[in-house]
Amino acid sequence: MNIVETYAPTLKHLEEQLRPHDPVIISWTAGPQPGTRNSDMWGTEPYILIQTEDPYKRDGEPDVILIRSETDCEVFTELETYPITFQKVLEYLAQLPRPLWSFTS
C-alpha cells in the first residue's frame, strides 16, 4: 500500500519528486486518515508529512515538514511554524548529507 496514493492521491506528483530524497527522509505519512486521533492537527486537505534525517539539527529546530501543495508547505519546530515552498523543501533535502548505505547498489 502506498500511503500517499491511499490518503492524498492529488499529491502523488509531489511524492514522486520527494522519492529521490528518501535516504534523508526518516518517516513519511499522508492524510487525512479516517479515525486518526488529533485529526484537526494537520487539517482536512490532503497532505504529506515528512521528517528528515539532519545530523546538524539542534533542539528547537525543524521537526517535520507538512506539504499540501507546491506553494503551501510548513516547517514545524517545537516553538514555531514557518512557511516554505515545495521547491525550497526539495533544495533543503538535496543539500542534506546522505548516509553511506544510499550509495551502495
C-alpha positions in Angstrom: 0.0 0.0 0.0 1.3 3.4 -0.9 0.1 5.8 1.8 0.1 8.9 -0.5 -2.0 7.1 -3.2 -4.4 6.0 -0.5 -4.9 9.2 1.6 -3.6 12.1 -0.6 -3.8 10.9 -4.2 -3.8 14.5 -5.5 -0.2 14.9 -4.2 1.2 11.8 -5.9 3.2 14.1 -8.3 4.9 15.7 -5.2 5.7 12.3 -3.7 7.4 11.3 -6.9 9.7 14.4 -6.6 10.4 13.5 -3.0 11.4 9.9 -3.7 15.0 10.6 -4.8 15.5 12.1 -1.3 14.2 9.0 0.5 17.6 8.3 2.1 17.4 11.5 4.2 13.7 11.2 5.0 13.3 9.1 8.1 9.5 9.0 8.2 6.6 9.6 5.7 2.9 9.8 6.2 -0.1 11.2 4.3 -3.6 12.2 5.2 -6.1 13.0 6.4 -6.7 9.4 7.6 -10.1 8.5 8.9 -10.3 7.6 12.6 -7.0 9.3 13.4 -6.6 10.9 16.8 -5.9 14.6 16.5 -7.4 14.7 13.0 -7.6 18.5 13.3 -3.8 18.8 13.8 -2.8 18.8 10.1 -6.1 19.9 8.6 -8.7 18.4 6.3 -7.0 18.9 3.0 -4.7 16.2 1.6 -1.1 16.4 2.8 2.2 14.7 3.0 4.1 14.9 6.3 7.9 14.1 6.3 10.6 14.0 9.0 14.2 14.4 7.9 17.5 13.0 9.0 19.5 16.1 9.6 22.8 15.4 11.5 23.1 19.2 12.3 19.6 19.6 13.8 19.6 21.2 17.2 16.9 21.3 19.8 14.1 23.6 18.7 14.9 23.3 15.0 12.6 21.8 12.4 10.9 18.6 13.4 8.5 17.9 10.5 7.6 19.3 7.1 3.9 19.5 6.1 3.3 19.6 2.3 -0.1 20.5 0.9 0.9 21.8 -2.5 3.7 23.4 -4.4 3.1 26.7 -2.6 1.6 25.6 0.7 4.2 23.9 2.9 5.1 24.5 6.5 8.1 23.6 8.7 7.1 22.8 12.3 9.5 23.2 15.2 8.9 22.8 18.9 8.3 26.5 19.2 7.2 27.9 15.8 5.8 27.2 12.3 7.5 28.6 9.2 6.1 28.8 5.6 8.1 27.3 2.8 7.6 26.4 -0.8 7.9 22.9 -2.2 10.8 23.9 -4.3 12.6 25.1 -1.2 11.8 21.7 0.5 13.5 19.9 -2.4 16.5 22.2 -2.2 16.8 21.6 1.6 16.6 17.8 1.1 19.2 17.9 -1.8 21.8 19.5 0.4 21.4 17.1 3.4 24.3 14.6 3.8 23.2 11.2 2.6 24.0 8.1 4.7 26.7 5.8 3.2 24.1 3.0 2.5 22.3 5.2 0.0 25.4 5.0 -2.3 25.5 1.2 -2.4 24.0 -0.9 -5.2 
